[in-house]
Amino acid sequence: MNDSIPQEQTLSITMLMAKGYTVAAAARRVGRSHNHVRLILLGERRSKKIEQALMALPFRPLQLRERVTH
């Protein structure tokens, strides 16, 4: 398990946002639920396949959804 420590340090919500993705956008991109991806990013679940898919996401400009207020 020690060989996965460096990846856990780089795989985070902050890293995802630096690549231009919100958790929800990344989840849509890798075909998994928002909650599942969030739990992986927080280290509460493990999935090599999803971790690799998140690391492989290309960089893009960050687009945050505007909050709708009525």
N, C-alpha and C positions, 0 to 999 in steps of 0.2 A: 504493500500500500504506500510506502514511502515514495515510490516513483511517481505517484499521482499528485503529490503535494505541490510542486510548482504549477501544475495546471489549475489546481483549485485556487491558487493565489491570483492567477490571471483571469480566471473565469468568474465574472461577477456582474452585477447589474451595472456598475460603473463602467466596466469594460464594454458591455453591450451598448450603453448609451454613447460611449466614445466612438463606437463603430457606426453609430447612427440609427440604433434600434431601441425602441421601448421593449419591455418584456412581452407585451401583447403582439407587437409587430414581429419580433423574433419567433415567438410561438407559432404565429401564422406561417411564417417562412419555413420552419422546420416541420410543420404539420402536427404539432402537439398542443395541448391545452395550455392556457396562460398559467394556471395554477401549477401544473406539472413542471413547466420550465422555471417558474419562480422558485419552487422547492429545490430544484437542481442547482440553481444559482446560489441559493442560501446554504447549500450543502446538506439539506435534510433528506434528499434522495440522490441516488447515483444512477447514471445511465451513460455509459461510454459513447453510445451511438448519438445521443442528443448532445452531449458535451462536445463531441467532435464536430457535429453539424453547426453548433453555435460558434465554435472557434473558426470554422470555415466561412462564416458569413462575410460577404464583401463589405468594404467600407462604403458608406453613403451619407448624404447630408441628413441630419436628425430633423424629423418632422413631428412635432408634438401636436396632438389633436387639441383643438381649441375647446374649451369647456363651454357648453351651451347653458346660458342662464335665461330663465323666463321670468 
